[in-house]
């Protein structure tokens, strides 16, 4: 019977039917959703329910439609979707900017080395990571940009534009917004990074990650609340493992800490993540720590959205969200990163000589 | 809370249940919707709930003043000023300060101003436009009575339209609050079709284009070939259409299930042959708002051609600025203003000559559609790029980049779907809706669930936020 309008009863029946069938054929999707929830009450409740439901649906083979759809999508993906592109180019700003900021990086590096010498972990870490960078003068330099939205927004565009001017540089994009090392159940960098870099073996890695990591996580049935010693221990180990993965082919790494954020509580949490990561980075001589705060604001741990440059112009350093860097903000970090890259090239040439 | 999430689905199912179970008690029903709308907004950031209330309060107090005072104009001006000042504080203050400082720097003067922009409340432009519409419609006598405070609050905060519209005029929505929604007149099949189509546009087309093509082309133009850049530009045209129209389709569908009607916000805009037609088809609720409350008060088209052109340009410039406090949005608005002005002069010229039969030929229709589409695409470059230089870099890449045919098939399909779906005859959707009306309710529910599953599987893993949330 043709009907344009329904009664509440008919509408409710339709919606209820959609909900029931949706719950059955989307059992897998719901399970993934529950796993990705932030650690808390909702996840505690939703996770076992959705997992049990998924198993039940799978047991009676009612998950077949979604499985078929996923298989069909996977088989079409390589035809339909773009290959990860790489950017190539040259950077003429390398020499021009070297003198300005290399001291900052060098100081950081020296401090890092001093600290790592004091650290009992140094010897162990040096064994874990190859110490030599593997590129020679004739080879194209593979530079990987790694991280979450702190890399994807602001920093990556600025770096890619700068590096694109260099003919013998190949930029590898290995960043993904909304990810981190805190929740491998949501996005596992240990599995995803090798896929993201593909066949390339980066000589140099610029990494900015951690903005999504100020949250608790769960391993088996144990909940690790953010900032507790147990959380710190697990997170530090994840950073170590990630560094080993990044550096396994001898890549030299620069790790950017988190800048101060507008929201004070979030900023405090970010500073805690940064401090912990910095202490791990200090264990590795071939990893350089770069604190972005002194470049963005004279008062290093205070959030600044704007700064006035030497010409008296007001430059926006951060996005409207008070979290991400604007392109102009990222440009303040650029000279240091570029001079560090150049230092690695010199290092490589010396090694090959 | 984003529309295409499990959280929203749960929230909406609960809202549906609670709102229809209270429909016999009208005041309670509206109170429930109001509370749900505030919960919806508070789940994003509860700190801004007082702001939502205050903006509604401005609108309501000014409306009372307009209706009961001897000086309604004063109340109207006061109310609009309060709304615009609030909007300016959150959205425009820093932009003006930054430009003031930079202008002074150009003249070798330094202004030592240290400021921080406040966090931009989600959907603030939509809230303020609703409050202004309430005052204007009361002033123009378009409402039979001044609404109560809870009704005014519900009009501003009604959750399906709160974050990104469509912009409802008070005269359109308030009458729906006079009586409870009719429990025997729910357009279920149309609502479910709108929600499914909206989700498909947003999750499959817009998100895929954003994450796999457009972001890359606009982030680093030099890294793309000319053909990739062109596809990226067309891709953004398709993305922004699917993103925004997808959101409004979902909003309209949700409102229909709750028993309320929202106006259409898009009507195949890329089929337009003239700039005027484009603005009758693109973001219709904003176009009407700008026409009713800005273009007509500025003089409209009754005060001679020069005044009309000035009003058009000003309206579009302010329309551009409404989208964001940045020069690229102003350029975007100026470009559309210019297109509208050129078209008006052109139209007047040929209309006066009386030998313009060729303008109604099929060939001219196709040419003008193509021309307008590319003019709109050009404006999207400035809209999407982070700054003027980046926009120029994208355009430049079209001329200096290499042309190659290695374009990803998936992206070509997404662009083709995003733009091509607007050329599907209206009859097709009507027939589809007709078919949906005929099938049993259980089958309709099953089809909807199946559609959701396909959308979930086809969508990319990395989400992309709705573009219009930032406005």
Interface residues (C-beta under 8 A of the other chain):
Chain A: X1 X2 X3 X4 X5 X6 X7 X8 X10 X11 X12 X13 X14 X15 X16 X17 X18 X19 X20 X21 X22 X25 X26 X29 X30 X33 X65 X66 X69 X70 X73 X76 X77 X79 X80 X81 X82 X83 X85 X87 X88 X89 X156 X157 X160 X161 X164 X171 X176 X177 X178 X262 X263 X303 X304 X305 X306 X308 X311 X312 X313 X314 X316 X320 X321 X322 X326 X327
Chain B: X6 X13 X16 X20 X23 X94 X97 X98 X101 X102 X104 X105 X108 X109 X110 X111 X112 X113 X114 X115 X116 X117 X119 X120 X183 X184 X185 X186 X187 X188 X189 X190 X192 X212 X213 X216 X219 X220 X222 X223 X224 X257 X386 X387 X390 X408 X409 X410 X411 X413 X434 X437 X438 X441 X442 X444 X445 X446 X448 X449 X450 X452 X453 X454 X456 X457 X458 X462 X463 X470
